[in-house]
């Protein structure tokens, strides 16, 4: 027997990934190897991930390794070497446990004033869903009763042997055709089924006379309790996998009729889960899945990305315990506000009827532009493309009106797994995207991992400044075979579609030349192997490091196209960490220096006859769109749901006017001046009179002050006068908080000067029945909303004039008894001298 001690140097202790490395090494030897945590006194089988995790080994813990067997000397030597040289690098940054504690945005007053019973989380996929709240994901073994009786121990052990073999075979078959996200889940499940400690625990329960069902459930609870006592965050995910595997075993032995599928939906459902694997999500019937609530996970998790692709409203960071009493009840999931409404009262019904009505009106209007080319008023065309992270998103992107895929973020294919995808897996994914594109172009960005996007199996150390560190193209020379594998997959798929290759984080000509050499080498290898690929696959780079702006002319000699990564380019140019709350105010893409940089690079690229697009988040911002059109970009790429709205906005712009606007913006001195300039520009884009028929509604069935303000603000959004109706309504409520705008005589004049109104307007609403308005009753509401940047003293002049007019009975009588919208419009224009 051999022993040795060492101190754990892993910042996050022995969680799933380090344990898997130890397990893989120890299973190469026939000797028994035990790992004991001297702090906790807990021992574990070093050939079992689950057993190692159970020792709860943390940073600084002294551990004793005991090896006994015929190859103990060899095992000792290799294990010592591994623990000294490699084990310290097996760590990785853990998901920020505070992410769910980030202060949530205040809810709009039109919602909060209704005192609706709700729970709030973080909205990550927009939309409104309604259905029965159902717990999904982890199986609750405490709820399984009437279990099958035990047979003889030998019969039970035989059943278990067949059951384990059946699950292994089933998972292995699924692995042959799975995509990357499902593949990683399946690999994790396979490792659990084959785990030595897992199987021994089951057998131990069987030898005690228990049935297979009892043994499986006892094993699930054993490891579940062990994991709950662990200090590692990652174990919550491992517990979910253990429960999944144990339930699969029950189904394998006793059939799915006895243990029904946990992902089967029978009615419109809002699913609640601690976490949900991508494969579980894909199994759910999307016609019945109306919403998704995840206690864990972030906005970029694979499951969330898939939810967005399928337009499933989704909220994360909401404690499942807070909703436990609502399981089985009807709920509404608001993927815009990030709330779950648990008591659907009549005011709630009316609130969401209005929400759906607005969404339907806007969707119908924008649908007219979805499949059209994006052209300005004078007929200049722009390509509007979609950003995706997986081929599964491509079909929906093109249904949303994408004219191309402007950014295929491939790093998601490498994350949340134990090893890099192989060439065939990548090839199949790219081919699926090509099939959906049907000849349209797809820009595939090579892996942008490392630094701020850690990938566990690459063992890249954590950095103090990851955005400035070892990431993207900078890691390629070390992982050149992985880079070549991706290039081979892209080139092979280019035989089936219109693919382009784009390299991220390029900062020098040396990097471009090195990439071209590697690409030439890969092409030559494929030719020798007689593997078909398109000989002319364009090569481009991300323009996100400022140094490139000063060597654009040289870059144009070597590459075919550029795509501006506005997120990173802004933070690099302004030297601002966009994730640092203390300096986030300096992260602003309207800074004149940033606008001048964009104008310079676009001009230079076009001067050399090359193509340039933009694929950062800036592309989907409607307020900034006139500046992007003014730049003369060839393409703008964005999240797919924003495409139709962007095409509609472009149709109302004149590129020549946008160019003039950009020239003025670049001459501004501050961000505030640029914002003011944009606000003035938006006001000039449409000749919307202060009083217009489309802002007048008569005899509406509205039953509260909240409903009135919401309906009128929503209408300003529908008519294109306001971008953010909830924010505009909040500005109106801020004034109502100071004093009620009820004037008596059945009239009220809510009013505000707001940056959220683009076209000043007087909105009119005559109600079918009076409602409470402060201490007064109101039936006729005249809402005054003026643009903050252009109103001057017009706001109070109009308000005062209206208030004086309402003092006159004949004016009130004409408004109250007007039979048409046109009569109200004409009367207000005449009396307010707006004609």
FENTANOR-V431444 format. One record per helix or strand. SS is the DSSP state (alpha for helix, beta for strand). FROM is the first residue (numbers start at 1). LEN is the number of residues. If there is no record, write none. Layout:
SS_FROM_LEN ; SS_FROM_LEN
This chain:
beta_2_6 ; alpha_16_11 ; beta_32_6 ; beta_43_3 ; alpha_49_5 ; beta_62_7 ; alpha_72_14 ; alpha_87_3 ; alpha_99_3 ; alpha_109_4 ; beta_118_3 ; beta_122_4 ; beta_128_8 ; alpha_141_3 ; alpha_153_25 ; alpha_180_14 ; alpha_196_12 ; alpha_212_17 ; alpha_235_20 ; beta_269_5 ; alpha_278_6 ; beta_289_6 ; alpha_302_8 ; beta_314_3 ; alpha_320_7 ; beta_330_5 ; beta_339_3 ; alpha_346_25 ; beta_374_2 ; beta_381_8 ; alpha_391_9 ; beta_405_5 ; alpha_410_4 ; alpha_423_15 ; beta_441_5 ; beta_450_1 ; beta_453_1 ; alpha_456_3 ; alpha_466_3 ; beta_471_1 ; alpha_473_4 ; alpha_480_17 ; beta_498_6 ; alpha_509_20 ; beta_539_5 ; alpha_546_5 ; alpha_552_5 ; beta_561_4 ; alpha_566_9 ; alpha_584_3 ; alpha_592_16 ; beta_611_4 ; alpha_617_4 ; alpha_625_7 ; beta_635_4 ; alpha_640_12 ; alpha_655_12 ; alpha_671_14 ; alpha_693_3 ; beta_696_5 ; alpha_705_14 ; beta_722_1 ; alpha_725_14 ; beta_742_3 ; beta_746_3 ; beta_751_4 ; beta_757_1 ; beta_761_13 ; beta_776_12 ; alpha_794_13 ; alpha_809_8 ; alpha_821_11
